[in-house]
Amino acid sequence: MSELSNAIFDLIVAGTFRPGEKLNEIELAERFGVSRTPVREALKTLASSGVITIERNKGARVVDHSPDSVEAMYAARSVMEPYAAKLASETMSDEDIAELRRLAEDMYAKVSDDPNLAEIAALNNAFHSAIVSKCPNTRVAEMTMSMLKPLVASRTFRVYTEAQLMRSALHHLEIVDAMAHRDPEWVEAIMRAHIRSGYHSAIAGPS
């Protein structure tokens, strides 16, 4: 996605715009100091990735997925992302793993102190995106990201309990440990457990 698309996506992840909320082109243009044309293009990009919808004469809105849709996406993600993580772990450098550990430790620190859900959501997105971006199979990476972005955007940590937030943060640390041990099977197993745990947290209440 473009830099502007990513910036708008970050606002959605942080909860600035909630599921079902309208995205005003003029307000976004003023926020980022650009004209409406690049905003319009950025919104089209987000629509193509399933994060928002654009309807004629109604404008753009953040997608508000039904429970059945969320379940279907998590089912698909449970298959694809663990595989993508397994492949990524086989090619990651020590520097890549060190960066993942920094993201995981930063998220753990945020959860342990005074949780800022916007910051936690941003770190979570950065962590998962960093792993998928290192998957050497570009088709698998693209398919995984196409499922990851709508879920990250529509189901943030607002519905998580403190225990669920901590479990998610600990999963991230374990995923990094598995990668540091160069154990792709462990990476795949903990990533699948992490996603299934996330699914049950996401459906516990309204986002």
C-alpha positions in Angstrom: 0.0 0.0 0.0 1.0 3.6 -0.4 2.4 5.7 2.5 -1.0 7.5 2.7 -2.9 4.3 2.6 -0.8 2.9 5.4 -1.3 6.1 7.5 -5.1 5.9 7.2 -4.9 2.1 7.9 -2.9 2.9 11.1 -5.7 5.3 12.2 -8.2 2.5 11.7 -6.1 0.0 13.6 -5.6 2.5 16.5 -9.4 2.9 16.8 -9.6 6.5 15.5 -12.2 5.2 13.0 -14.4 2.3 14.2 -16.1 -0.4 12.2 -19.0 1.1 10.2 -17.7 4.7 10.6 -17.6 6.9 7.6 -14.3 8.3 6.3 -14.5 11.9 5.1 -12.2 12.7 2.3 -12.0 16.4 3.2 -11.2 15.7 6.8 -8.5 13.2 5.9 -7.0 15.6 3.4 -6.8 18.3 6.1 -5.3 15.9 8.6 -2.5 14.8 6.3 -2.0 18.1 4.5 -2.8 16.8 1.0 -5.4 17.3 -1.7 -8.4 15.1 -2.0 -7.0 13.3 -5.0 -4.3 11.2 -3.1 -6.8 10.6 -0.3 -9.3 9.2 -2.9 -6.6 6.9 -4.3 -5.5 5.8 -0.9 -9.1 4.9 0.0 -9.4 2.9 -3.2 -6.3 0.9 -2.2 -7.8 0.2 1.2 -11.1 -0.9 -0.4 -9.2 -3.3 -2.6 -7.7 -4.9 0.5 -11.1 -5.3 2.2 -10.4 -2.8 5.0 -13.1 -0.3 3.8 -16.0 -0.2 1.5 -16.8 2.5 -1.0 -20.4 2.9 -2.2 -21.6 5.3 -4.9 -23.1 8.5 -3.4 -22.4 7.2 0.1 -18.6 7.4 0.3 -16.2 5.2 2.2 -16.8 3.4 5.5 -14.7 1.1 7.6 -15.9 -2.5 7.0 -18.0 -3.9 9.8 -17.8 -7.6 9.4 -20.6 -10.0 10.5 -19.7 -12.7 13.1 -19.9 -15.3 10.3 -17.5 -13.3 8.1 -15.1 -13.0 11.0 -15.2 -16.7 11.7 -14.6 -17.5 8.0 -11.6 -15.1 7.8 -10.1 -16.5 11.0 -10.5 -20.0 9.7 -8.6 -19.1 6.6 -6.0 -17.1 8.5 -5.4 -20.1 10.8 -4.2 -22.0 7.8 -2.3 -19.4 5.9 -0.5 -17.3 8.4 1.1 -20.1 10.4 2.4 -21.5 7.1 3.7 -18.0 6.1 5.4 -17.7 9.4 7.0 -21.1 9.1 8.4 -20.2 5.7 9.5 -16.8 6.9 11.4 -18.3 9.9 13.5 -20.4 7.5 14.9 -17.3 5.8 15.0 -14.6 8.6 18.3 -13.1 9.5 19.5 -12.5 13.1 18.7 -8.8 12.5 15.2 -9.6 11.4 14.6 -11.7 14.5 16.1 -9.0 16.7 13.6 -6.5 15.3 10.7 -8.9 15.9 11.9 -9.3 19.5 12.0 -5.5 20.0 8.4 -5.3 18.7 7.3 -8.2 21.0 9.0 -6.8 24.0 7.6 -3.3 23.4 4.1 -4.8 23.2 4.7 -6.8 26.4 5.8 -3.6 28.2 2.8 -1.7 27.0 0.5 -4.5 28.2 2.3 -4.8 31.6 2.2 -1.1 32.4 -0.7 1.2 31.6 -2.2 -0.4 28.4 -2.6 2.1 25.6 -4.8 0.1 23.2 -3.9 2.2 20.2 -0.2 1.7 20.7 -0.7 -2.0 21.4 -2.7 -2.4 18.2 0.0 -0.7 16.2 2.7 -2.9 17.6 0.6 -6.0 17.0 0.1 -5.0 13.3 3.8 -4.2 12.9 4.7 -7.6 14.4 2.5 -9.7 12.2 3.2 -7.6 9.1 7.0 -7.9 9.6 6.7 -11.7 9.7 4.5 -12.0 6.6 6.8 -9.6 4.7 9.7 -12.0 5.1 7.7 -15.0 3.7 9.7 -16.1 0.6 6.6 -17.3 -1.2 5.2 -14.0 -2.4 1.8 -15.6 -3.3 1.4 -17.0 0.2 2.5 -13.6 1.6 -0.1 -11.7 -0.5 -2.9 -14.1 0.4 -2.0 -13.9 4.1 -1.8 -10.1 4.1 -5.2 -9.9 2.3 -6.8 -11.7 5.3 -4.7 -10.0 8.0 -5.5 -6.4 7.2 -9.3 -6.6 7.3 -9.2 -8.5 10.6 -6.6 -6.2 12.2 -8.7 -3.2 11.1 -12.1 -4.5 12.2 -11.2 -6.4 15.4 -8.8 -4.4 17.6 -7.9 -5.0 21.2 -10.9 -3.0 22.5 -12.7 -6.2 23.4 -9.7 -8.0 25.0 -9.6 -8.5 28.8 -6.3 -7.8 30.6 -5.6 -11.6 30.7 -6.2 -11.9 26.9 -3.9 -8.9 26.2 -1.2 -10.5 28.2 -1.7 -13.9 26.6 -1.4 -12.3 23.1 1.8 -10.5 24.2 3.3 -13.7 25.6 2.5 -15.5 22.3 4.5 -12.9 20.4 7.5 -13.5 22.7 7.2 -17.2 22.2 7.0 -16.9 18.4 10.3 -14.9 18.5 11.9 -17.6 20.8 10.8 -20.3 18.3 12.3 -18.3 15.4 15.5 -17.7 17.4 15.8 -21.5 17.9 15.4 -21.9 14.1 12.5 -24.3 14.7 9.9 -23.8 11.9 7.5 -26.4 13.4 7.4 -24.6 16.7 6.8 -21.3 14.9 3.9 -22.7 12.9 2.4 -24.3 16.0 2.5 -21.2 18.3 1.3 -18.9 15.5 -1.7 -21.1 14.9 -2.5 -21.2 18.7 -2.1 -17.4 18.8 -4.6 -16.9 16.0 -7.1 -19.2 17.4 -6.8 -17.5 20.8 -7.3 -14.2 19.0 -10.4 -15.4 17.3 -12.0 -16.3 20.6 -11.1 -13.0 22.1 -12.4 -11.1 19.1 -15.8 -12.7 19.3 -16.2 -12.2 23.0 -17.9 -8.9 22.5 -18.5 -6.0 20.1 -15.5 -4.3 18.7 
